């Protein structure tokens, strides 16, 4: 393979990881925006619960309006966020290193933010959407059981 073609091929995954900043949720006059600056697959699921364990780096900003231009937001420091990208058991890692399984298609105000973060982490090339639950359904996700798992091993057991 020619060096220029090889360099372009190696740069492609990094380009896909860096989605445009996005609006995660507005509630009670406060809008939360995220900028995903990095994405890495750091683990795999199992035969029983297939999927990719993905680590993303996010910066957060808060505004009073959903249409605030990204370049005028005051972005916070980057933070790592880990999600398990799996149609069988979508989940995210909580602050105590446990995992919380998500139901991505049943609308609930409390899960709008994490559902949006999950979709952007697991599907970085996904276009704009207004309803994360409908977007998940269009991607083929189905209602799944929610729950907590002490760590990654029990999450990927059936």
C-alpha positions in Angstrom: 0.0 0.0 0.0 1.3 3.4 -0.8 2.3 5.6 2.2 -0.3 8.3 1.4 -3.1 5.8 1.1 -2.0 4.0 4.3 -1.9 7.3 6.2 -5.4 8.2 5.0 -6.7 4.7 6.0 -5.2 5.0 9.5 -6.6 8.5 10.0 -10.2 7.4 9.1 -11.1 5.8 12.5 -9.9 8.9 14.3 -12.0 11.1 12.0 -15.1 9.1 12.8 -14.5 9.4 16.5 -14.7 13.2 16.4 -18.3 14.0 15.8 -19.6 17.5 15.7 -20.5 18.9 19.1 -24.1 18.0 19.9 -26.9 19.1 22.1 -27.6 16.3 24.6 -30.6 17.7 26.5 -32.4 20.9 27.5 -34.4 21.0 30.7 -35.7 23.8 32.8 -33.8 26.5 30.9 -30.5 24.7 30.9 -29.0 23.0 27.8 -26.2 20.5 28.0 -23.9 20.2 25.0 -21.1 17.6 24.5 -18.1 17.5 22.2 -16.7 13.9 21.7 -13.0 14.3 21.0 -11.8 10.7 21.1 -13.2 7.2 20.7 -11.5 3.9 21.3 -12.7 0.3 21.4 -11.1 -1.0 24.6 -12.9 -4.4 25.0 -15.3 -6.9 23.6 -18.4 -8.6 24.9 -19.0 -12.3 24.9 -20.7 -14.9 22.8 -23.7 -14.6 25.1 -23.8 -10.8 25.1 -21.8 -9.5 22.0 -20.7 -5.9 21.7 -17.8 -3.4 22.0 -16.6 -1.7 25.1 -16.0 1.8 24.0 -14.1 4.6 25.7 -14.9 8.2 24.6 -13.6 11.5 25.7 -16.2 14.2 26.2 -16.1 17.9 26.9 -19.3 19.4 28.4 -20.7 22.9 28.1 -24.0 24.4 29.4 -26.0 27.2 27.8 -29.4 28.8 28.1 -30.4 28.0 24.5 -30.3 24.9 22.4 -29.0 26.8 19.3 -26.0 28.3 21.0 -23.0 28.2 18.5 -20.4 25.6 19.6 -17.6 28.1 19.3 -19.2 30.4 21.8 -19.7 27.8 24.5 -17.4 27.5 27.5 -16.2 23.9 27.3 -15.1 22.0 30.4 -12.2 19.7 30.8 -12.3 16.4 28.9 -13.6 13.5 30.8 -13.6 9.7 29.9 -16.9 8.0 29.5 -17.2 4.2 28.9 -20.2 2.5 27.2 -20.9 -1.0 26.2 -22.2 -0.8 22.6 -24.5 -3.8 22.3 -28.0 -4.3 20.9 -28.5 -7.2 23.4 -27.5 -5.2 26.5 -26.6 -1.5 26.0 -24.9 -0.1 29.1 -22.7 2.6 30.5 -20.1 2.6 33.3 -21.1 4.5 36.4 -18.8 6.5 38.6 -18.3 3.5 40.9 -17.1 1.3 38.0 -20.4 -0.6 38.0 -22.4 -0.8 34.7 -26.0 0.2 34.2 -28.0 -1.5 31.4 -30.2 0.8 29.4 -33.5 0.5 27.6 -32.7 2.8 24.6 -36.2 2.8 23.0 -38.6 3.5 25.9 -38.9 7.2 26.4 -38.0 8.5 29.8 -36.9 12.0 30.6 -34.3 10.9 33.1 -32.5 8.7 30.4 -32.6 11.2 27.5 -29.1 12.5 28.3 -27.4 9.1 28.6 -29.3 7.7 25.6 -28.0 10.5 23.5 -24.4 10.0 24.8 -24.7 6.3 24.1 -25.8 6.8 20.6 -23.1 9.3 19.8 -20.4 7.0 21.4 -21.6 3.9 19.7 -22.7 5.4 16.4 -20.3 8.4 15.8 -21.4 8.8 12.2 -25.1 9.0 13.1 -26.6 12.2 11.8 -28.6 14.7 13.7 -31.7 13.6 15.6 -34.3 15.2 17.8 -35.5 12.1 19.6 -32.8 9.7 20.8 -35.3 6.9 21.6 -36.7 7.0 18.0 -33.2 7.1 16.6 -32.3 4.0 18.6 -35.4 2.2 17.3 -34.4 3.2 13.7 -31.0 1.6 14.4 -32.6 -1.7 15.3 -32.5 -1.5 19.1 -35.4 -3.1 21.0 -36.6 -2.6 24.5 -34.2 -4.3 26.9 -34.1 -5.0 30.6 -32.4 -2.4 32.7 -30.4 -3.1 35.8 -27.0 -2.7 37.5 -24.0 -5.0 37.3 -21.1 -4.9 39.7 -18.5 -4.8 36.9 -18.0 -5.8 33.3 -17.9 -9.6 33.7 -21.5 -10.0 35.0 -22.7 -7.5 32.3 -21.6 -9.8 29.5 -22.9 -13.0 31.1 -26.4 -14.1 30.0 
